[in-house]
Amino acid sequence: PGGVSLMELVEGTHTLELAFLRELWLAGGHAGQQNRYVLQRVEAVDPGRRAAAFEAKVEDFEARRVGGAAVFNATFDDPDGEKAALLARLKALFARTDALHRANLLLVFHGCDQATADSICANGFASVATRDNGYFGNGIYLTTCAQYACEYANGTIDGSQVPPNARGEHVVVASWVVPGLTYPLSRAVDYS
């Protein structure tokens, strides 16, 4: 789409990448259960100029955390320990690298239609609401739960009818992120 270089990842050529993604995909069901959706195909995007911007952001996070700041840099009311448990689960999902000591890489998912996926691949994420205003306002909504992203992509999450692409597939974009100030939501504190 739009001059973006795409390549399909296949066994034998991209075995490590596929194994990592498939492991996260399978474990990405609700409440830590197995994902009920099948990963049919994986395409990788050559990030081009966006790679340098992402690497600069990662280096910025590394530099900010030099002073030994906490991973999430926040304190919050947590009467039942649910927030601490959520943060521990998130930390367990961080990808380990030899090069990074303080910034944390996380693979996340975004369910969308084919046109939105093409736009994301060509231009990166845009901070706009396209389907709804979101639970917490306009912004980019990503999840570590692949099944949740699937249900957003196919319309199950809100009862809408999202047509599949020309291949009969619903689209989920996987993206690397570096979480900054992360606030875990809990029913005890954040819902009325």
C-alpha positions as CSV (number, residue, x, y, z in Angstrom):
1,P,0.0,0.0,0.0
2,G,1.2,3.5,-0.9
3,G,4.9,2.6,-1.5
4,V,5.3,0.7,1.7
5,S,7.5,-2.3,1.5
6,L,5.7,-5.4,2.8
7,M,7.1,-9.0,3.0
8,E,5.3,-12.1,4.3
9,L,7.2,-13.8,7.1
10,V,7.6,-17.5,6.4
11,E,9.1,-20.5,8.3
12,G,12.7,-21.2,7.5
13,T,13.5,-17.5,6.7
14,H,11.9,-15.7,9.7
15,T,11.7,-18.6,12.2
16,L,12.6,-16.7,15.3
17,E,10.3,-13.7,14.6
18,L,7.4,-16.0,13.8
19,A,7.9,-18.2,16.9
20,F,8.0,-15.1,19.1
21,L,4.8,-13.6,17.6
22,R,3.0,-17.0,17.6
23,E,3.8,-17.5,21.2
24,L,2.4,-14.1,22.2
25,W,-0.6,-14.6,19.9
26,L,-1.6,-18.0,21.3
27,A,-1.2,-16.8,24.9
28,G,-3.2,-13.6,24.1
29,G,-6.7,-14.7,25.1
30,H,-8.8,-13.1,27.8
31,A,-7.6,-13.5,31.4
32,G,-4.4,-15.3,30.2
33,Q,-6.3,-18.0,28.4
34,Q,-5.4,-19.2,24.9
35,N,-6.4,-16.9,22.0
36,R,-9.4,-18.4,20.2
37,Y,-8.5,-16.8,16.9
38,V,-6.1,-18.3,14.4
39,L,-3.1,-16.4,13.2
40,Q,-3.2,-17.0,9.4
41,R,-0.6,-14.8,7.9
42,V,2.1,-12.4,9.1
43,E,3.4,-9.5,7.0
44,A,6.3,-7.3,8.1
45,V,6.7,-3.7,7.2
46,D,10.0,-2.1,6.4
47,P,9.8,0.9,8.9
48,G,12.1,3.1,6.8
49,R,12.4,6.6,8.2
50,R,10.2,5.7,11.2
51,A,12.8,3.3,12.5
52,A,15.2,6.2,13.4
53,A,12.4,8.1,15.2
54,F,11.5,5.0,17.2
55,E,15.1,4.3,18.1
56,A,15.5,8.0,19.2
57,K,12.5,7.5,21.5
58,V,13.9,4.3,23.0
59,E,17.2,6.1,23.6
60,D,15.3,8.9,25.3
61,F,13.6,6.5,27.6
62,E,17.0,4.8,28.4
63,A,18.4,8.2,29.3
64,R,15.5,9.2,31.5
65,R,15.8,6.1,33.5
66,V,19.5,6.4,34.2
67,G,18.8,7.7,37.7
68,G,17.2,4.3,38.6
69,A,13.6,5.5,38.3
70,A,10.9,3.0,38.7
71,V,9.7,1.2,35.5
72,F,6.3,3.0,35.6
73,N,7.3,6.2,37.5
74,A,4.0,6.4,39.3
75,T,2.3,5.7,42.7
76,F,-1.4,5.2,43.0
77,D,-4.1,3.9,45.4
78,D,-4.2,0.1,45.2
79,P,-6.3,-1.2,48.1
80,D,-6.7,-4.8,46.8
81,G,-3.3,-5.2,45.1
82,E,-5.0,-5.5,41.7
83,K,-2.9,-2.7,40.2
84,A,0.4,-4.2,41.4
85,A,-0.7,-7.6,39.9
86,L,-1.5,-5.9,36.5
87,L,1.9,-4.1,36.4
88,A,3.7,-7.4,37.3
89,R,1.9,-9.1,34.4
90,L,2.8,-6.2,32.0
91,K,6.5,-6.4,33.1
92,A,6.5,-10.1,32.4
93,L,5.6,-9.3,28.8
94,F,8.6,-7.0,28.2
95,A,11.0,-8.3,25.5
96,R,14.5,-8.8,26.9
97,T,17.4,-7.3,24.9
98,D,21.1,-7.1,25.5
99,A,21.2,-3.5,24.3
100,L,18.5,-2.0,26.5
101,H,19.0,-1.8,30.2
102,R,16.2,0.5,31.3
103,A,13.7,1.1,28.5
104,N,11.2,-1.7,28.1
105,L,10.1,-3.1,24.7
106,L,6.6,-4.5,24.5
107,L,4.8,-6.1,21.5
108,V,1.2,-4.9,21.4
109,F,-1.8,-5.4,19.1
110,H,-4.3,-3.1,17.4
111,G,-7.4,-4.4,15.7
112,C,-8.6,-2.4,12.7
113,D,-10.0,-2.7,9.1
114,Q,-7.7,-3.2,6.1
115,A,-7.7,0.5,5.1
116,T,-6.6,1.6,8.6
117,A,-3.9,-1.1,8.7
118,D,-2.6,0.1,5.3
119,S,-2.5,3.7,6.6
120,I,-0.7,2.7,9.8
121,C,1.9,0.8,7.8
122,A,2.4,3.8,5.5
123,N,2.3,6.6,8.0
124,G,2.5,5.2,11.5
125,F,-0.2,5.5,14.2
126,A,-2.3,8.7,14.3
127,S,-3.8,9.8,17.6
128,V,-7.4,10.0,16.5
129,A,-10.6,8.1,17.3
130,T,-12.0,6.4,14.2
131,R,-14.6,3.9,15.6
132,D,-15.5,5.5,18.9
133,N,-14.2,7.9,21.6
134,G,-12.7,5.1,23.5
135,Y,-13.1,4.5,27.2
136,F,-10.5,7.0,28.1
137,G,-10.8,9.6,25.4
138,N,-9.3,10.0,21.9
139,G,-5.9,8.3,21.4
140,I,-4.1,5.2,20.2
141,Y,-5.6,2.1,21.8
142,L,-3.3,-0.9,22.0
143,T,-3.4,-4.1,23.9
144,T,-1.2,-7.0,24.9
145,C,-4.3,-9.2,24.5
146,A,-4.3,-10.4,20.9
147,Q,-7.9,-11.8,21.2
148,Y,-9.2,-8.4,22.3
149,A,-7.6,-6.8,19.2
150,C,-9.2,-9.6,17.0
151,E,-12.6,-8.8,18.5
152,Y,-12.1,-5.1,17.8
153,A,-11.0,-6.0,14.2
154,N,-14.0,-8.2,13.5
155,G,-16.6,-6.1,15.4
156,T,-17.4,-8.6,18.1
157,I,-16.3,-6.1,20.8
158,D,-19.1,-3.6,20.0
159,G,-21.5,-5.6,17.9
160,S,-20.6,-3.7,14.6
161,Q,-20.3,-5.5,11.3
162,V,-16.7,-5.1,10.1
163,P,-16.2,-6.7,6.7
164,P,-13.1,-8.8,6.2
165,N,-10.4,-7.8,3.6
166,A,-10.3,-9.2,0.1
167,R,-8.6,-12.4,1.4
168,G,-11.4,-13.0,3.8
169,E,-9.2,-11.9,6.8
170,H,-9.7,-9.5,9.6
171,V,-6.6,-7.4,10.3
172,V,-4.5,-7.0,13.5
173,V,-1.4,-4.8,13.5
174,A,1.4,-5.8,15.9
175,S,3.7,-3.1,16.9
176,W,6.7,-2.5,19.2
177,V,6.2,0.1,21.9
178,V,8.1,1.5,24.8
179,P,5.7,2.1,27.6
180,G,6.2,5.3,29.5
181,L,3.9,6.4,32.3
182,T,1.6,3.4,32.6
183,Y,-1.5,3.5,34.8
184,P,-3.1,0.1,35.5
185,L,-6.9,0.2,35.7
186,S,-8.7,-1.7,38.4
187,R,-12.4,-2.1,39.2
188,A,-11.8,-1.2,42.9
189,V,-10.4,2.2,42.2
190,D,-11.2,3.3,38.6
191,Y,-14.8,2.2,38.0
192,S,-17.9,3.6,39.7
